[in-house]
Amino acid sequence: MSRTADHPVPATPPAAGDVAAELRDVHIGFRSGRRAAVSPVVRGVSLTLRRGRVLALVGESGSGKSLTSLALIGLLPPGAAVTAGTVAIGGEDTAGFGERRWREVRGRRVAMVFQDPMAALNPGLSVGRQVAEPFRRRLGDDRRTARAKAVALMEEVGIADADARYGAYPHEFSGGMRQRAVIAMALALGPEVLLADEPTTALDVTVQAQILRLLARRQREADLATLLVSHDLGVVARLAQDVAVMYAGRVVEQGPLDTVYTRPAHPYTLGLLEAVPGAGDERLRPIPGLPPDPRRPPGGCAFHPRCPFATEVCRTGDPPLEPLGDGRSAACHHTAEVTR
């Protein structure tokens, strides 16, 4: 997987004091009723978001990526809750946050770009009014000042003729323009952490490239700590410096993107990379089978039913995520064989 020049890779990793958000051994579960048992779907995820860096969270649909990102902004769906571990924003544990405190944190400390901009925008309000809303509600700006700030921000994210389009409604914008508006809303209050959940999935290739350049530029300029959730390894290669691979609710490999992409240490990571179309005519090698239900993963390593390296120990023992000595970690009994 080749990289582009959209983002220079820092020569040295940032200092520990640059941590903007962190998940430590986080478990997320669903409860279908008051007395029902909790069904775990995210199990023991630890991630560190650092200022000035993009961490990509990758894996197939249903692996727990979006739930993990939603925990960082306090927007888990009904029935879901963090059942163990710590979610921290700027060193502050969010476990005691009520809705009032979350409203103070969202937008200012952490913001999110959602996958479907049409669903994220209110169809009954003009786009400009929605971009201006944070300035009015959170900063107390009057209508004229908020409009001026919104128009400037819309222009900054590449919405042409922003002043004239301020009063247009979401259905009057193209998909790419709607996504630019959602990005503008997320960046309005200058957050320290940006969560981007599949931000280019619904866009065509040309518009996707424009949005990726926009995100990369704003991430560099604002020194944002960014979590990019994606199943597209090409998008990840364009934006990220670090990557965490999730499978069945667990992180199975994480580390610097260049290291993980060029010498994967987990069979699942290797399978994802081998399933990506290349420049040649070689046949793709899809991962056999389907991901398990994260609420009922198989015993031992959850990937063992699909893994070409699996042995009896994989069926009985769930390997921990362990450091490999090259700046990354992997959860596999057969790391040596995978990297050989």
C-alpha positions as CSV (number, residue, x, y, z in Angstrom):
1,M,0.0,0.0,0.0
2,S,1.7,3.2,-1.1
3,R,1.6,6.5,0.8
4,T,1.1,10.0,-0.6
5,A,2.6,13.3,0.3
6,D,-0.7,14.6,1.9
7,H,0.8,14.4,5.3
8,P,4.5,14.5,6.3
9,V,5.3,11.8,8.9
10,P,7.0,13.2,12.0
11,A,10.6,12.1,12.5
12,T,10.0,11.4,16.2
13,P,6.8,10.6,18.0
14,P,5.2,13.4,20.1
15,A,5.9,13.6,23.9
16,A,3.5,11.9,26.3
17,G,2.2,15.4,27.3
18,D,0.7,15.6,23.9
19,V,-2.0,13.0,24.7
20,A,-5.4,14.6,23.9
21,A,-7.6,11.6,24.5
22,E,-7.3,8.1,25.7
23,L,-9.1,4.8,26.1
24,R,-7.7,2.4,28.7
25,D,-9.0,-1.2,28.7
26,V,-12.5,-0.1,27.6
27,H,-15.3,-2.6,27.5
28,I,-18.7,-1.7,25.9
29,G,-21.8,-3.8,26.2
30,F,-25.4,-3.8,25.3
31,R,-28.3,-4.5,27.6
32,S,-31.7,-5.3,25.9
33,G,-33.7,-4.8,29.1
34,R,-33.3,-3.6,32.7
35,R,-32.8,-7.1,34.0
36,A,-31.1,-8.5,30.9
37,A,-27.5,-9.6,31.0
38,V,-24.9,-7.3,29.3
39,S,-23.7,-8.5,26.0
40,P,-20.1,-7.4,25.5
41,V,-19.3,-6.1,22.0
42,V,-16.0,-4.1,22.6
43,R,-13.5,-5.9,24.8
44,G,-10.5,-4.2,26.4
45,V,-9.7,-1.6,23.8
46,S,-6.8,0.8,24.6
47,L,-6.0,3.7,22.3
48,T,-4.0,6.9,22.6
49,L,-4.8,10.0,20.5
50,R,-1.9,12.4,20.3
51,R,-2.0,16.0,19.1
52,G,-0.7,16.4,15.6
53,R,-1.2,12.7,14.7
54,V,-3.9,10.6,13.0
55,L,-4.7,7.2,14.5
56,A,-6.7,5.0,12.1
57,L,-9.1,2.4,13.5
58,V,-9.6,-0.3,10.8
59,G,-11.5,-3.6,10.4
60,E,-14.5,-5.1,8.9
61,S,-18.0,-3.9,9.6
62,G,-19.2,-5.1,13.0
63,S,-15.8,-5.1,14.6
64,G,-16.6,-2.4,17.1
65,K,-14.9,0.6,15.4
66,S,-17.8,3.0,15.4
67,L,-18.9,2.1,19.0
68,T,-15.3,2.8,20.2
69,S,-15.3,6.2,18.6
70,L,-18.8,7.1,19.9
71,A,-17.6,6.3,23.4
72,L,-15.1,9.2,23.0
73,I,-17.9,11.7,22.5
74,G,-20.5,10.2,24.8
75,L,-22.9,9.3,22.0
76,L,-23.3,5.5,22.5
77,P,-26.7,4.3,21.1
78,P,-29.5,3.4,23.5
79,G,-28.8,0.2,25.5
80,A,-25.0,0.5,25.1
81,A,-22.7,1.6,27.9
82,V,-19.0,1.6,28.9
83,T,-19.0,-1.3,31.4
84,A,-15.3,-1.1,32.3
85,G,-12.2,0.8,31.7
86,T,-11.5,4.6,31.3
87,V,-12.4,7.1,28.6
88,A,-10.4,10.3,29.1
89,I,-10.5,13.6,27.3
90,G,-7.5,15.9,28.0
91,G,-6.7,13.7,31.0
92,E,-10.3,14.1,32.5
93,D,-12.2,10.8,33.1
94,T,-15.5,11.0,31.4
95,A,-17.2,8.4,33.6
96,G,-18.8,11.1,35.8
97,F,-19.9,13.3,32.9
98,G,-23.6,14.1,32.9
99,E,-25.3,15.5,29.8
100,R,-24.6,19.1,30.8
101,R,-20.8,18.4,31.0
102,W,-20.9,16.5,27.7
103,R,-22.5,19.4,26.0
104,E,-19.7,21.6,27.3
105,V,-17.1,19.1,26.0
106,R,-18.6,18.3,22.6
107,G,-17.5,20.8,20.0
108,R,-14.9,22.5,22.2
109,R,-12.8,19.6,23.2
110,V,-14.0,16.8,20.9
111,A,-16.0,16.9,17.7
112,M,-17.1,14.3,15.2
113,V,-17.5,14.0,11.4
114,F,-20.2,11.4,10.7
115,Q,-20.3,9.0,7.8
116,D,-23.6,10.1,6.3
117,P,-23.8,13.9,6.1
118,M,-27.4,13.8,5.0
119,A,-28.3,12.1,8.3
120,A,-26.1,14.5,10.3
121,L,-27.7,17.6,8.9
122,N,-31.2,18.8,9.7
123,P,-33.2,18.8,6.5
124,G,-35.5,21.6,7.7
125,L,-32.8,24.1,8.4
126,S,-30.5,25.9,6.0
127,V,-26.9,24.6,5.9
128,G,-25.5,28.0,6.8
129,R,-27.7,28.3,9.8
130,Q,-26.5,24.9,11.0
131,V,-22.9,25.9,10.6
132,A,-23.6,29.2,12.5
133,E,-25.4,27.5,15.3
134,P,-22.3,26.7,17.5
135,F,-21.3,30.3,17.3
136,R,-24.7,31.5,18.5
137,R,-25.4,28.8,21.1
138,R,-21.9,28.2,22.5
139,L,-20.2,31.6,22.0
140,G,-23.2,33.8,22.4
141,D,-22.6,35.6,19.1
142,D,-25.3,37.7,17.6
143,R,-26.9,36.6,14.3
144,R,-24.8,38.9,12.1
145,T,-21.5,37.8,13.7
146,A,-22.4,34.1,13.6
147,R,-23.3,34.4,10.0
148,A,-20.0,36.1,9.1
149,K,-18.1,33.4,10.9
150,A,-20.1,30.6,9.3
151,V,-19.6,32.0,5.8
152,A,-15.8,32.3,6.4
153,L,-15.7,28.7,7.7
154,M,-17.7,27.4,4.8
155,E,-15.3,29.2,2.4
156,E,-12.3,27.7,4.3
157,V,-13.6,24.2,3.8
158,G,-14.1,24.8,0.1
159,I,-17.8,25.6,-0.3
160,A,-17.8,27.9,-3.3
161,D,-19.9,31.1,-3.2
162,A,-20.6,30.5,0.5
163,D,-22.4,33.7,1.2
164,A,-25.0,33.0,-1.5
165,R,-25.3,29.4,-0.5
166,Y,-25.7,30.2,3.2
167,G,-29.5,29.9,2.9
168,A,-29.5,26.6,0.9
169,Y,-30.9,23.5,2.4
170,P,-29.0,20.1,2.6
171,H,-30.9,18.6,-0.3
172,E,-29.7,21.4,-2.5
173,F,-26.0,20.5,-1.8
174,S,-24.1,17.7,-3.5
175,G,-22.8,14.9,-1.3
176,G,-19.3,16.4,-1.3
177,M,-20.6,19.8,-0.3
178,R,-22.7,18.3,2.5
179,Q,-19.6,16.6,3.8
180,R,-17.7,19.8,3.7
181,A,-20.5,21.5,5.7
182,V,-20.4,18.7,8.3
183,I,-16.6,19.2,8.6
184,A,-17.1,22.9,9.0
185,M,-19.6,22.3,11.8
186,A,-17.1,19.9,13.5
187,L,-14.3,22.4,13.3
188,A,-16.3,25.5,14.3
189,L,-15.2,25.7,17.9
190,G,-11.7,24.6,17.4
191,P,-11.7,21.1,19.1
192,E,-8.6,19.4,20.2
193,V,-9.8,16.0,19.1
194,L,-11.5,15.2,15.8
195,L,-13.3,11.9,15.3
196,A,-14.0,11.0,11.6
197,D,-16.2,8.0,11.1
198,E,-15.9,6.7,7.5
199,P,-15.9,10.4,6.3
200,T,-15.6,9.6,2.6
201,T,-17.4,6.3,2.1
202,A,-20.4,7.7,0.2
203,L,-18.3,9.9,-2.1
204,D,-17.0,9.3,-5.5
205,V,-13.2,9.0,-6.0
206,T,-12.6,12.6,-7.1
207,V,-14.6,14.2,-4.3
208,Q,-13.1,11.7,-1.8
209,A,-9.6,12.9,-2.7
210,Q,-10.7,16.5,-2.2
211,I,-12.1,15.7,1.3
212,L,-9.0,13.8,2.3
213,R,-6.8,16.7,1.3
214,L,-9.1,19.0,3.3
215,L,-9.0,16.8,6.4
216,A,-5.2,16.4,6.1
217,R,-4.6,20.2,5.8
218,R,-6.9,21.1,8.7
219,Q,-5.4,18.4,10.9
220,R,-1.9,19.7,10.3
221,E,-2.9,23.4,10.7
222,A,-4.9,22.9,13.9
223,D,-2.5,20.2,15.4
224,L,-5.6,18.0,15.9
225,A,-5.5,14.6,17.5
226,T,-7.6,12.6,15.0
227,L,-9.2,9.2,15.2
228,L,-10.1,8.0,11.7
229,V,-12.5,5.1,11.6
230,S,-12.4,3.3,8.2
231,H,-12.5,0.0,6.4
232,D,-10.7,1.5,3.4
233,L,-6.9,0.9,3.8
234,G,-6.2,3.3,0.9
235,V,-7.9,6.2,2.8
236,V,-5.9,5.2,5.9
237,A,-2.7,5.3,4.0
238,R,-3.4,8.8,2.8
239,L,-4.1,10.3,6.3
240,A,-2.8,8.3,9.2
241,Q,0.6,7.9,10.9
242,D,-0.6,5.2,13.3
243,V,-3.1,2.3,12.9
244,A,-5.1,0.0,15.2
245,V,-6.7,-3.1,13.7
246,M,-9.9,-4.3,15.3
247,Y,-11.5,-7.7,15.0
248,A,-14.6,-9.0,17.0
249,G,-14.4,-6.1,19.5
250,R,-10.7,-6.3,20.2
251,V,-7.6,-4.5,18.9
252,V,-5.5,-7.3,17.5
253,E,-2.6,-5.2,16.1
254,Q,-1.5,-1.6,16.5
255,G,1.5,0.5,15.8
256,P,3.1,2.9,13.2
257,L,1.3,2.7,9.9
258,D,4.4,2.1,7.8
259,T,5.5,-0.8,10.0
260,V,2.1,-2.4,10.1
261,Y,1.4,-2.1,6.4
262,T,4.8,-3.3,5.2
263,R,5.2,-6.2,7.8
264,P,1.9,-7.1,9.4
265,A,2.2,-9.3,12.5
266,H,-1.4,-10.5,12.8
267,P,-3.0,-12.9,10.3
268,Y,-6.1,-10.7,10.1
269,T,-4.0,-7.6,9.2
270,L,-2.2,-9.7,6.6
271,G,-5.6,-10.8,5.2
272,L,-6.9,-7.3,5.0
273,L,-3.8,-6.1,3.1
274,E,-3.9,-9.0,0.7
275,A,-7.5,-8.3,-0.1
276,V,-6.7,-4.8,-1.4
277,P,-6.5,-4.4,-5.2
278,G,-2.9,-3.6,-6.4
279,A,-1.5,-2.1,-9.5
280,G,-0.7,-5.5,-11.1
281,D,-2.9,-8.3,-12.3
282,E,-2.4,-10.5,-9.3
283,R,-5.5,-12.2,-8.0
284,L,-6.9,-10.9,-4.7
285,R,-6.9,-13.2,-1.7
286,P,-10.1,-12.7,0.3
287,I,-10.3,-13.7,3.9
288,P,-12.5,-16.8,4.0
289,G,-15.6,-17.0,6.1
290,L,-17.4,-14.1,7.9
291,P,-16.7,-12.1,11.0
292,P,-18.3,-13.6,14.2
293,D,-21.1,-12.0,16.2
294,P,-19.0,-9.9,18.6
295,R,-21.5,-10.8,21.4
296,R,-20.8,-14.5,20.9
297,P,-17.2,-14.8,19.6
298,P,-15.7,-18.3,19.3
299,G,-13.5,-19.6,22.1
300,G,-9.8,-18.8,22.1
301,C,-8.7,-16.4,19.4
302,A,-11.8,-15.0,17.7
303,F,-10.0,-15.1,14.3
304,H,-9.0,-18.8,14.5
305,P,-11.9,-20.1,12.3
306,R,-10.7,-17.9,9.4
307,C,-7.0,-18.1,10.1
308,P,-4.5,-20.1,7.9
309,F,-2.0,-20.1,10.8
310,A,-4.4,-21.5,13.4
311,T,-3.4,-24.4,15.6
312,E,-4.9,-26.0,18.7
313,V,-3.6,-23.3,21.0
314,C,-5.5,-20.7,19.0
315,R,-8.8,-22.6,19.7
316,T,-8.3,-22.6,23.4
317,G,-6.2,-19.6,24.4
318,D,-7.1,-16.0,23.6
319,P,-3.7,-14.3,23.1
320,P,-3.1,-10.9,24.8
321,L,-2.0,-7.8,22.9
322,E,1.8,-7.8,23.5
323,P,4.6,-5.5,22.4
324,L,6.8,-6.8,19.6
325,G,9.8,-4.5,20.2
326,D,9.4,-2.5,17.0
327,G,7.0,0.1,18.3
328,R,3.8,-2.0,17.8
329,S,1.8,-4.7,19.5
330,A,-0.1,-7.8,18.2
331,A,-2.4,-10.4,19.8
332,C,-1.4,-13.6,18.1
333,H,0.2,-17.0,19.1
334,H,2.0,-17.2,15.7
335,T,3.5,-13.7,15.2
336,A,6.9,-15.2,14.2
337,E,5.3,-17.2,11.4
338,V,3.2,-14.3,10.1
339,T,6.1,-11.9,9.9
340,R,8.6,-14.5,8.5
